[in-house]
Amino acid sequence: MRAAVATLALLAASLPAVAEAQAIACAMPADFAMPRVARLDPAEVRRTPVTRYTLSYSWSPQHCFEQQRRGQDGDDALQCGGRAGRFGFVLHGLWPETNGRDWPQYCRRPTAASRATLRRHLCMTPSPDLLQHEWERHGTCMATTPEAYFDQAAALHRNVRFPDMAALANRRDLTVGDLRRAFSAANIRIPVDAIAVTRTRGGWLDEVRLCLNIRFRAIRCAPTSRGAPDGQSLRISPLR
């Protein structure tokens, strides 16, 4: 833990003082529906050793467009409704990984995250249901409490800087490699090969994933986690 804190402090000192997250005028309500705690399915439990991590960001404009297209935007009212704020990148989650494809998940019987804990992190991940799910599926494999898990994710999140997404969204010739290079340029301690980009079937930006070692330092993504190739075209839904 001391090594992780030292790494985060060094990372913070090396980065420019720009916005910590892409949440514009985020104002979350004090009251919101509490998520249910899922029943643990023994068939889904995987207690494989943790050898690295992924810090995964979802591009909110695309997510909300897809939810609206499916008629499911009401499920993400805080993120997509506009009343709580406008969002660019939101933290999908901090995921423990292992060598190979059988990542650890659902390592212990989950507990409910408190309302105060969820609310404290809603501007980072504007969905109580997603926060609870991330704790249940991933957090139980790396932390003993929801608070410890979300605090670690938030510490990493605060030190990530985002490129000028409006300028990138206006480019007609944008490629996956262009976004990876722009992301790396905004974060001098995150090399291009530590950044994975995923696209929708239509070629729109879906997620950006940062590959980290066991001490939360950026490392080259594993072959199974490298995302779309650099040369593929990429479109970005504008921030609304």
C-alpha positions in Angstrom: 0.0 0.0 0.0 2.8 2.4 0.8 4.4 1.7 -2.6 1.0 2.5 -4.3 0.6 5.7 -2.4 4.2 6.8 -3.3 3.5 6.0 -7.0 0.3 8.1 -7.0 2.1 11.0 -5.4 4.9 10.9 -7.9 2.4 10.6 -10.7 0.4 13.6 -9.4 3.6 15.7 -9.2 4.4 15.1 -12.8 1.1 16.1 -14.3 -0.3 19.5 -15.2 -3.0 21.0 -13.0 -6.0 20.4 -15.2 -9.5 19.0 -14.6 -9.4 15.8 -12.5 -12.4 14.3 -14.3 -14.6 15.0 -17.2 -17.7 15.8 -15.1 -19.1 19.2 -15.9 -21.0 20.9 -13.1 -21.7 17.6 -11.4 -24.3 17.9 -8.6 -25.6 14.6 -7.3 -28.8 14.4 -5.3 -28.6 13.5 -1.6 -31.3 10.9 -2.1 -31.3 8.2 -4.8 -32.5 4.6 -5.1 -30.1 2.2 -3.4 -28.9 -0.7 -5.6 -29.7 -4.3 -4.6 -26.9 -6.6 -3.5 -26.6 -9.5 -6.0 -26.8 -13.1 -4.9 -23.4 -14.8 -5.2 -23.5 -17.5 -7.9 -20.8 -20.1 -7.1 -20.4 -20.8 -10.8 -19.1 -17.2 -11.3 -16.6 -17.2 -8.5 -12.9 -17.0 -9.8 -10.2 -16.6 -7.2 -7.3 -16.5 -9.6 -4.1 -14.6 -8.5 -4.1 -10.8 -9.1 -1.0 -9.9 -11.3 -2.1 -6.6 -12.8 -5.0 -4.1 -13.0 -7.1 -2.3 -15.6 -8.5 1.2 -15.0 -11.4 1.4 -17.5 -13.1 4.6 -18.7 -16.4 4.7 -20.6 -17.1 7.5 -23.0 -20.4 8.7 -21.6 -21.9 10.4 -24.7 -21.7 7.2 -26.6 -23.0 5.1 -23.7 -26.0 7.4 -23.3 -26.7 7.4 -27.0 -26.7 3.6 -27.0 -29.0 3.5 -23.9 -31.4 5.9 -25.6 -31.4 3.9 -28.8 -32.4 0.9 -26.8 -35.0 2.8 -24.8 -33.0 2.2 -21.6 -31.8 5.7 -20.9 -34.1 5.8 -17.8 -31.8 3.1 -16.2 -29.0 5.7 -16.2 -30.9 8.8 -15.4 -28.1 10.3 -13.3 -25.5 9.9 -16.0 -27.7 10.5 -19.1 -30.5 12.7 -17.9 -28.6 16.0 -17.6 -29.9 17.0 -14.2 -26.8 15.8 -12.3 -24.3 17.2 -14.8 -22.8 16.5 -18.2 -20.2 13.8 -18.5 -17.3 12.9 -20.8 -15.2 10.1 -19.6 -16.6 8.3 -16.5 -14.8 5.6 -14.6 -16.3 2.2 -15.5 -14.1 0.4 -13.0 -10.8 -0.7 -11.5 -10.4 -4.4 -12.4 -8.0 -6.9 -10.9 -6.5 -9.0 -13.7 -4.5 -12.2 -14.0 -2.3 -13.9 -16.6 -4.6 -15.2 -19.3 -8.3 -14.6 -19.7 -9.7 -16.0 -16.4 -9.6 -12.7 -14.4 -10.6 -12.9 -10.8 -14.2 -12.0 -9.9 -16.7 -12.3 -7.1 -14.0 -13.4 -4.7 -16.2 -13.0 -1.6 -19.8 -12.8 -0.6 -20.6 -9.1 -1.4 -21.9 -6.5 1.0 -23.8 -3.4 0.4 -21.9 -0.1 -0.1 -23.3 2.6 2.1 -25.3 5.5 0.7 -22.5 7.9 1.8 -19.9 5.8 0.0 -21.9 5.7 -3.2 -22.7 9.4 -3.2 -19.1 10.3 -2.6 -18.1 8.6 -5.8 -21.1 9.4 -8.0 -19.3 12.2 -9.9 -16.6 9.6 -10.8 -19.0 6.9 -11.7 -22.5 8.4 -12.0 -24.5 5.2 -11.4 -25.2 3.7 -8.0 -26.0 0.3 -9.6 -22.7 0.3 -11.5 -20.7 1.2 -8.4 -22.3 -1.6 -6.4 -21.7 -4.1 -9.3 -18.1 -3.1 -9.6 -17.5 -3.6 -5.9 -19.2 -7.0 -6.0 -17.5 -8.3 -9.2 -14.1 -6.7 -9.0 -13.6 -5.0 -5.6 -14.1 -8.1 -3.6 -10.9 -9.5 -5.2 -8.6 -6.7 -4.1 -10.1 -4.9 -1.1 -11.8 -5.9 2.2 -14.5 -3.1 2.1 -16.3 -1.0 -0.5 -14.7 2.1 0.9 -11.2 0.8 0.5 -11.9 -0.3 -3.1 -13.5 3.0 -4.2 -10.9 5.0 -2.5 -8.1 3.2 -4.4 -10.0 3.7 -7.7 -10.6 7.4 -6.9 -6.9 7.9 -6.1 -5.9 6.6 -9.5 -8.7 8.4 -11.2 -7.8 11.8 -9.8 -4.3 11.5 -11.4 -5.6 10.8 -15.0 -5.7 13.7 -17.4 -7.8 13.7 -20.5 -7.0 15.0 -24.0 -9.1 17.6 -25.8 -11.9 15.4 -26.8 -13.9 18.1 -28.6 -11.0 18.7 -31.0 -10.5 14.9 -31.5 -14.3 14.5 -32.1 -14.1 17.1 -34.9 -11.4 15.2 -36.8 -12.7 13.3 -39.8 -9.5 11.2 -40.2 -9.1 10.2 -36.6 -7.7 6.7 -35.9 -7.4 4.6 -32.7 -3.7 5.3 -32.7 -4.3 9.1 -32.7 -6.4 8.8 -29.5 -3.9 6.6 -27.8 -1.1 9.1 -28.6 -3.2 12.0 -27.4 -4.0 10.2 -24.2 -0.4 9.4 -23.6 0.7 13.0 -24.4 -1.7 14.2 -21.6 -0.2 11.7 -19.2 3.5 11.6 -19.4 3.9 8.5 -17.2 1.4 6.5 -19.3 3.1 5.2 -22.5 1.0 4.5 -25.6 1.4 0.8 -25.2 -0.3 1.0 -21.8 -3.5 2.3 -23.4 -6.2 0.2 -25.0 -9.2 1.6 -27.0 -12.4 -0.3 -27.7 -14.9 0.7 -30.4 -18.6 -0.1 -31.0 -19.5 -2.1 -34.1 -20.0 1.1 -35.9 -16.5 2.4 -35.1 -17.5 4.8 -32.4 -15.4 5.3 -29.2 -16.6 3.0 -26.5 -13.9 2.8 -23.8 -10.3 3.7 -23.0 -8.5 1.2 -20.7 -5.2 1.8 -18.9 -3.1 -1.2 -18.1 -1.4 -1.2 -14.7 1.0 -3.5 -12.9 0.5 -4.8 -9.4 1.9 -1.5 -8.0 -0.5 0.5 -10.1 2.2 1.7 -12.5 1.4 1.8 -16.2 2.6 -1.2 -18.2 2.3 -2.6 -21.7 -1.1 -4.1 -22.1 -1.3 -7.9 -22.3 -2.0 -9.4 -25.8 -5.6 -10.2 -24.7 -6.2 -6.6 -23.6 -4.8 -4.4 -26.4 -8.1 -3.3 -27.9 -8.5 -2.1 -31.4 -5.5 -1.7 -33.7 -3.9 1.7 -34.2 -4.9 2.0 -37.9 -8.6 1.5 -37.4 -10.7 4.6 -37.9 -12.4 6.1 -34.9 -15.4 8.4 -34.4 -16.2 10.1 -31.2 -19.7 11.2 -30.1 -19.5 14.9 -29.1 -20.0 15.9 -25.5 -23.6 17.2 -25.2 
